[in-house]
Amino acid sequence: MRKLAFTQAAPISAPKIVTASNIYALDAEGSTPEAFLVIDDRIRHVGTIDSCRGAAAEVSALSPELVDLGDTTVVPGFIDAHAHPLMLGQMMSWVDCGPEKARNIPEIVELLRAAAETIPAGRPIRGYGYEQRNLEERRHPTRFELDQVATDREVYLMNASGHGGVVNSYTFELHSVTKDTPNPQGGEFFRDENGELTGELSDAACNVLTGLDGVKIGHHGPNFHLGDEPDELKRQLAAAQENFLAGGVTTIGDAQVSRREFDMYLRLAETDELKLRISMYLLSHLLDDAIEMGLHGQFGNEHLSFAGIKFYSDGTLGGWTAYFPDGYVGDPCRTGQLYHDPADYAELIRKAHRVGLQTATHSQSPTALEMVISAIEAALEDRPDTDARHRIEHCGLPTLEQIDRMAKTGIMPVNQPQHHFNWGEGVEQAIGTPGERFNPLGDFERAGVPVTISSDAPVADPRPMEALQAAVSRITRRGTQLGSDDLAVSLDTALRAHTITAARALGREDELGSLEVGKRADFAVLERDPHTTPVPELSTVRVAETWVGGERVYSR
């Protein structure tokens, strides 16, 4: 991959020798060193404590500080290659209506009603996290049920997929949406058998929530760019950052960057509050702007950099908007959405690839994946590049034939095992038996396709240890085995998928992802050794500390 970058000088500090009961470097050799030497923000030696002392004496007049982390396990900082930090920050102030908080629709209504009593009059009431097939009713709430929360202000309940949800009647009235309002391109206002609005809406229809001042992104996917004030957005992003650090995450690939996100990152950087490393994927409507500005490769510093362009091919499996042209088994009247004509999409990929840009396309169904893989194949034929690293985000249900083609073209899927952990049964209900193969990580590994793990936060919590458990076990939150054992991967593969392989998906493996000489001193300190922890308990392994650039930035 062609890289354009500038760096900032790290402050000079005393050398540190870091040691712990267990250190997993996750380098090619699978090293388990006794210690590693940190000078400024880089790892300068890996080996024994004595050899680290010797290496420190050769390059620094300052005596090294011994950082003994005791009976803990050190791993490279987790890299979340696909997440939405600002959306996570927004939702941290919303009402949690997820499966651990509400089992049915009345309980959701009660949670929202309780929140309404504390939220100032006139302000919207926002909830998140419900997955309709996890509810006792096995359906979405309706606008009439949300009317029980409030009839004089907006109520919005976001689906766990992030690709839509339900609003109350007042919201439709406020924005003049009626049963006769046409569906926007790439979205839908759902209606019952009599043509009346149910309250459910998806993807581009969510534009109604952003108002005149909200960020518009066309029909390129879900619009959760709500128009909060800049100071509030900055506060939300800072809160999200702490949430990631609590999970041991040190680097993020922000998979949906508009001018809003970019501005907030710059505001944090200007006040020296940006602790994480961020690789930004600009939304596809900014493709021409990026090309015009000459952003033809990676550009930025160690904390904030431009990585590529984000596209959407179809919707989500969780919200039943992924594209199945023959309809869903669970609802034959639904087909989901394909966001682009295949020829138009192929031209967009060709345009990006021609100037050397990495692309990252959200794609779930076999039909949508075919459009994406074919477009990348055509772009590579037009301009060969053995290291283009085009990504497919989620890549939930590829066929074995498609996986083989991904291996040949170097396409990197970026999966989220927490999706099948949280609602794997729902995918089976939606599309039938093929749903058992949701997130087929084992198939990727056997075909030679790199396995990369991320959270898609806030769709799932940014907790890598939960993601590792889901990747290794294929057991859902409800205790269901999803598919055969060979769709799972080993713990070592899963750890690498959330560290060094994720770094490669971001084009940053030269500086991040493993504990090796010359790399940034980013690492997570775990209270237990994952390798000696029973698989069903991996998600309970807590992060004691998180370090970025040789400095402790989080302590439990």
N, C-alpha and C positions, 0 to 999 in steps of 0.2 A: 504494500500500500504506500502511495506517495504521501509524505507527511511534511507539513509546513508548521513550524512551531517556534515560539520564543519562550524563554524561561526566566524566572525570577530567582535572584540569588537568595539562598536560604540563610537565616541568621546563624552566626558562628556560635556553637555551644560546646560544652565539655563532652568528650566522647562518653558513650554509654555502652556497657556490656550487659546484654539482656540474656538472662538464663531462667529456666523453669524446669519442672519435672519432665515435661515432654515438649519438644519443638518439632513440628512437622513443616519442613521447608517447602514441600510440594514442588520441588525442582524435578528435573527429568530423572534423576537417580533415586528419588524418594528419600532424601536425606533426613536424618533425625539428629541434628547436631546438639551439642551441649549448650551452645551459646552463639550469639552473633554480636558483632561490633557495629554500633551506630555512630557516625560522625556527621554532624549537622543533620540533614534529613535523609541520609543514604546509609545503606548497609555496606560496610567496608571490609568485613571479614566474617567468615562463618566457620565454626570449628569448636575447639575446647575453650574454656575460660582462659587458660594459660596462653593459648595461641592468639586469642583476642587481645590479651594484654600486650603481647609482643607486637602485634600488628598496630595497636594504638600508639605504642612508643615510637614506632618508625615514622609516623606521620603527624603526630601532635605532641606538643610540649605539655599539654594539659593531662593530668592524671584522669583515667577513666572512672566513671561512676559505675558501680556494680548494681544493676537493677535485678534483684532476685525476686522473681514472681512466685516462688514457692511451689506448692503442690497444685499447679495449674497446667493447662496445655495451651501452647501458643501456635496459632496458624496464621497464614497471611490474612490481611484484612479482606473481608468478603467484598466481592464486587457484584453489585446489582445492576446487570446490564440493561434492564428494561424496567423503569419505574416512572412514577409521576409525582415527584416530591411536592409541588405546590398544591396539587389536588389532594394529596395526603394531608398537608397542613390545613387546608380548608375543612376537610372532613373530620379532623381532630376536634373541631369546635361544633360538629354536628351531633345528632343523636344516634348512638350505636343501636341499630335494630337487627344485628346479626344473630346467628343461630344460638349463641350463648346468652343472648339477652331476650329474645322473643321466639316462642315456638309457634305462634299463630298470629292471625291478623288482629284480634282484639288486644293482644299484648303489645303489638306494634302501635296501635292507636293509643293505648294508655301511656306508652313511653313518650310519644310525641305530644300528647295532651299535657303530661307533666312538665315537659320542656316548655310548652307554650305559656305556662304560668310564670316562668322565670325570664322569658325573652321579652324585651320591651315591646309594647303595642306597635303594630305596623310592620315589624321586622319579619322576614320570612322564617318559617320553621323548616329545617332541613334534617332529614334522616338518611341513613345509608346502611348497606350491608345485608339486606334481606335477599334471599334466593328462593324464588317461589316454590320450587320443588322440595325445599327443606321445611316449608311451612305445613302445618297439619292440613290446611285447606288445599294444598298443592296448586295454588294459583296466585296471581298478582292481586294485591288489594285493588279496590276501585276508588274512583274519585269520591263517590258517595260515602265510603268508609273514612276517607281522609277528611271529608266535610265534618265528621264528628270531632276532628281536632280543632278546626277553625274554618269559619266562613267569611271572615273579614280580612284575611291576609293569606299570602301564598304558603302552601304546604307542598314540599317536594320530598319524595322518598326515592332515593337512588337505588337501583338494583345493584347487587354485588358485582355484576359484570362491568359496571361503569358506563354501559352503553344505553342508558335510559332509566326509566322508572315510572313513577306514578305521581300525578299532581291532583290537587283538589279542584273543585268546580270554580272557585274564585280565581285561580291562576288562569284558567281558560278565559274567563270573563274579562280579566284584566288585560289580556293580550288579544282579545277579540277572536279567539279560536272557537269555531262552532262545528257542528257535525258536517257542514258543507265546506269547511276549509280544506283545500287540497293538501295532500301529503307533500312535504318538500322533497326535493331530490336527495336520496340517501337517508330518508327517515320516514317515520310513520306515526300518525295519531290513530291509535287503535279504536275500533268501533265494535259494538255488539251486533247481534243478528238483526237488530232493527235499525242499524246505522247510527246509533247514538254513541257519543264518546264515552269510553270506559274510564279514562284518566291515564291509561298507560301510553307512554310515548317512547320513541327510540331514536338514537343517533341524531341526525340533522334536525329532527323535530325538537330536540332539546334547545335549539336556538331561541325558542320562545322564552326560555328562562333567563337568558342573558340580557334582555332588554336592549334599548338603543345603544347603551354604552358598553355592552359586553363585547368580548372579542369574537369575531366571526371567522370561521375557518372553512366556509363552503361546505361541500359534501364529502369531506375527507375523513369523516369518522365522528366519534362522539364529541359533543361540545359541552364540556364541563368548565368552560372558561367564564366563570361567573364574575360579575363586575364589581368586586370589592375595591375599597380604596387602597392606593399603593402602600400606605403605612401598614394597613391591616394585612395585605398580601405579604409584605416583608416579614411581619410577625409570624404569619402562618408558615412561611418557608423556613424560618429559623426554627420553629417548633418541630417541623417535619425532619429537619436535619438532626436534631437531638434524638428523634425516634429511630432513625437509621443507625446512628452511632450506638444506641442501646442494643441493637442487634449485631453489632460487630461489623457493620458495613462501613467501608472507608471510601468507596468510589461508586458513582451511579452513572448509568446511561439514561438521561432524561429523554424518554421516547415520544414526547409530544411538546416541542418547544415552539411557542409563538413569541411575538414581541413582548408579551406580558411576562413570560418566564424569564426571557433573556434580561429584561429590565430588572427583575427582582434579584437575579444572580449578581448582576453588576452592582446593585445597591448593597448587597451583603459583602461583596468583595471590597467595595470602596470603604466600608467601615471595619474591615478586617474581621468579619464575622463568618466568612465562608470556610468552614472546617473540612467539609467533604471535598472530594475531587469529582467534578461534574463533566461528563462528555455529553454534548447537546446534539440531538437530532431534530433539525428544523422541520416543521410540517411542510407537506408537499406543495402547498400554495405559495411557499417562499422559495421554491426551486429556482425560478428565473431570477429572483433577487440575489440569491447566493451565487449563481453563475455570473451575473452582471458585476457583483462585487469582487469576483476573482477567488471565491472560496472553493478552490478546486481540490482541496485535500484537508487533512486535519490541521487545525490552527488554534493556538491559544497557549496558556501556560499550564503549570502542573495542577492548578485548582479549577480552572474554567477553560474549556476548549470546545471547539466545533468538531463534530465527528462525521455527520452525514445528513441524509434526508429521510424523513419518515413518510411512508405511504400507507394507505389502507386498501385492501382488496375486497374484504367483506366484513360482516359484523362479528358478533360473539356467539359462542356456543351456549354460554350461560344465559344470555338474554334471548336466545333463539333468533338471532339476526344474522348468523353465519349463513352463507348462501348454499342452499340445497334446492336446486331447481325443481325436483320432483316432490317437494314438500317434506315436512317433518313427520316422522312416525307418530309423535305425540300430538301433532296438529297438522293434518295434510293441507290445510288452507294457508299455512305459513311457508314461505320459501326463503325468508331472509333477504339479504341485499348484496348485490355486487356493485361496488362503488364506481367502477369504470368499465367502459367498453374495452374488451381485451386489446384491440388495436391501439386505442388511445393510451392505455396503460403501458403497453410495450414501447410506445414512443417516449413516454415520460422516463422510463427506465433507461432507454437508449440515450436520452439527452443527459441524464445524470452520469451514466457510466462513461460516456464519451469524454467528459472532462475530468474523470477520475474520482467521482464522488461515490462513497459507499452508500448503498440504499438499505433501508430497513422497512419491510412491508408486513403489516398486520395481515395474517391470513390463516384461516381455520379449516374450511371444508376442502375436500378433494378437488372440487370444481374451481374454487378460488385459487388453491395452491397450483393447479395446472396453469392458470393464467400467469401466475407469478414466476414459476419455474421456466415456463416457455419464454417469457419476456427476458429473463436473465440469460437464458441460453442464446437467444437471438442477439442480445447486446454483446455477449462475449464473442460470438462469431463475428460480429461487426468490428469489434476492437478487442482482440485477445488480451487477457490479463490473468495470469496464474495465481494472483494474490488479491483479487478484487474484494473478497470477503463480503459479498452481498448477504444480507441477513433476512430471515423470515421470522417475524415475531409471532410467538405462540405456536404456530405450526402444529395444530392439534391433531389432525387426522390425515396425514400423508399416506399414500399407498406405498407398498414396498418398492414398486417400480419408480415412484417419484423420489423415494429416499435414495435409491441407486443413482439417479440423475443428479441429485443434490451433491452426492459424494464426488461425482465426476466433475462438477462445475465449481466445487469449493463453496457452495452455499452453506451458511451457518444458521441453523435454527436456534432461536432463543426461547426456551420453554419455561413454564411456571408449574412445577409439580404441585404447588399448593392449590392450583385450580382443580386438579383431579382429587386432591385431598378434601377440598371443601364441597365440591358438587359433582363428583364423578358419576354418582347414581343418576343425577339429572341429565347428564349427557346421554346415558344409555336410554333413559325414558324419551329423550328428544329424538334420537336417530336410530335407536335399536342396537343390535349386537355390535356394529362397528364402533360404538362408543366405548367398548372395553379397551380399545387401543388408544384412547385419548392420552396424548403425551407419550409416544412410544420410544422412550429414551434407550431402551435396550436394543431396539431395531436400529436406531441411529448408530450406536456404538459398534454393532456388528458390521454395519455397512461402511464404517470408517468416517462417518459424519461426526464432527465434534459435538459433544454434549455440553450445552450451556444452560445454567439455571439462573432464574431471576424471580422477583416477587410480583411485578406488575402493581406494586403498592400504589394506591390503597385498595386495589381489588383483593389483595392478600396482604397480611401484615408483613413488614420487612423483617422477618425473622428467619435467617438462613438455616438455622438448625431444624426448624419445622419443615422447610423445603427439602433438606437432606433426608429427613425421615420419610417424607412422601416419595422421594425419588428411589430410595432404597427398598421400600416396603410395598408400594402400590396399594396400601390400605387407606381407605377413606376415613373421614372424621366419624362416620357412622359405623365403621368397622367392616366395611365391604372390601373384599379383594377385587380390584379392578383389573380384569384381564389376567393373563398368565404371568408366572414369575419372571419369564425371560424378557418382559417389558421393563423390568427394574434394572438398576445398575448397582455396582459395588459402592461402598462408602468412599473409597479412594477416588473413584470416578466422580461421585457426587461432590466431594470436597473440591476437586479440581474444576468441576463445572461451575462452581460459585467463586472461583478465585482465578487461577491462571488461564483457564479456557475462556472465562468471561472477559479477562483482560485482552485476550486475543480478539474476541468479538468486537471490542472497542478500539482495536488497533494500538493497545498500550502495553503489550506483553513485555516490551523491552524495559519498562520501568516499574511495572506493577504485577501483582498476582502470585508471586512466590518470594521466599526469603533467600535471596541470592545477592552476591556481591554486585554493587552498582545500582541496585534497585532502591526505590523509595522504602523507607522504614515504616511501612503500614502493616499493622498486625492486630489481631483480636486475641484476647486472653480468655480462655474458656475455663469454667470451674471444674469441668470433668473432661476426661479423655474420650472423644467420640468412639475411638476404636475399641474401648473396653466397656462401652455403654450399650445395653440391650437396645436393639432397633426401635422397639415401641417407646423407648424413653429418650430418644435423641432430641425430640422437640423440647424436652425439659432441661437440656444442658444450657446453663445460663452464661451470658457474657459478663465477665468480671470487669474488664477494661477494654478500651479501644484506643489504639495509638495511630496517629497520622503524622508522617514525616518525623518520626522519632520523638514525638511529644504525646503525652497522655491527654486525650481530649474527652474521654468518658470514663467514669468510674462508677460502678454499681453501688 
